[in-house]
Amino acid sequence: MSTPSLSKKRRYTSPPDDDAEDSTDTKLAILLSLHPTTPIESLLEILLASNGSVSAASSSLSHPRPSKQARQQSSLSTFLRHPADASVTTPKIRTPRKGETLHLYTPDSVASAACPTELLQSFLPASLATSLLQELLKESESFPPPTSFRLFEREVTSPHTCGFFLRDPSSEEGQYHSYQSRPLEARAFTPSMVAATEMVEDAVRAAIARRYPGKRPWGLSREKWQTNAALVNRYEGAKQAVGWHTDEVTYLGPMSVIAGLSLGVEREFRVRRVAPSEPGRVEGKDEGKEEEKEGAYAIHLPHNSLLIMHAGMQEGWKHCVHPASKVDLNTVSGDVRINITYRCYRPSLKPEKTPKCKCSLPTTLRAVFAPDPEDPECPRRYFWNCAKPYRADGDGIGCGIFRWAEFDYDGEPVWSTSTA
């Protein structure tokens, strides 16, 4: 984010009494005038932590709370880098109100929000980020056309293109399928994808270790996170987007961790909490009946940024890529954004092991939407159901199969005669 210009702004000696209607840039300009030695990133973080109040942000900067060891803390970033220090209080971004969108631009602001995400900027070496973007721009030219599916009892076509990649396609025996039980044509990781993979894995493992220094919550795999599959999405221009959804967990299993690497133009990744759902509720058909009780966070993803969606994201939150009015062109990709979502498919949930429905199609594993349980050891609930209602060539009904899925503490399936 560029530093706001003060050439047309009044220089303030104290914060204004009423700044509720001012834009974020105006508020930052006021804070920068009052605290000229504070970095713009720190001003933005403390403004967000102060619920957009210039007066509160200025007061926090003018009167920082000393620690027990009387160490000088210069900005919110310093606080956030020491989460284990009990003498330091980490400011939290408030929950967005219904109909409101709170914009998050920095890793620290994302870390202090309620959504289970983590942002790493300038992730890859610049040369590797460029070669990876160039490879996938070329690769994405041959992606299959957008697919059609049924949503709200009508046919919808995806507005962007997507490719499915496996780290080692030759080692896979079964046929992976999409959300609508459509066979996926697998491609091998490109050379630059392979080069970036180890860095992604190291970052995700470190993030999981930081988030859960003690006992793991129910469902999170005890195995080290290792990506073996990826979906690569191509968004052209400012208007191509994807609506509110959760990522498919059929092959991921419970409490999955997904890492998304953004390349090319910057776009908004919006996140919102979803209302608890009833068991057996059909997502899509009943989705419009959800009551939105909170607003959304908008995480801004610049070129070469990694966003980690932690355990619980697919069980209690939805996300989307929001359409923009315009985008700043990237020197390599122009107006195109490439997003790689690295996934860790469980060997116990390979296609040849998951159940089929009465339509002779692979069933889809779905989570019962629910807030994070107070006890992290409390099991979440999932079920298998027919995917035919979502197919554009289907009848919108399917066979109606519904079976509870059973998993142990590590998120491994417990197969029974009802799901085999």
Secondary structure, DSSP 8 states (H G I E B T S, - for coil): ------TTS---SS--S--TTS-HHHHHHHHHHH-TTS-HHHHHHHHHHTTT-HHHHHHHHHS----TT-----SHHHHHT-TT-TT----------TT-EEEE-SHHHHHTSSSSEEEESS-S-HHHHHHHHHHHHHHHTTS----EEEETTEEEE-SSEEEEEES-GGG--S--B-TTS-B--EEE--HHHHHHHHHHHHHHHHHHHHH-SSS--TT--SS-----EEEEEEEETTT--EEEE----TTT-TT--EEEEEEES-EEEEEEE-----TT--TTTSGGG----S-EEEEEE-TTEEEEE-TTHHHHEEEEE---S----BTTTBTEEEEEEEE---GGG-TTTS-B-TTSSB-EEEE------SSTTS---EEEE-SGGGBTTS-S-TT--EEEE-B-TTS-B---TTT-
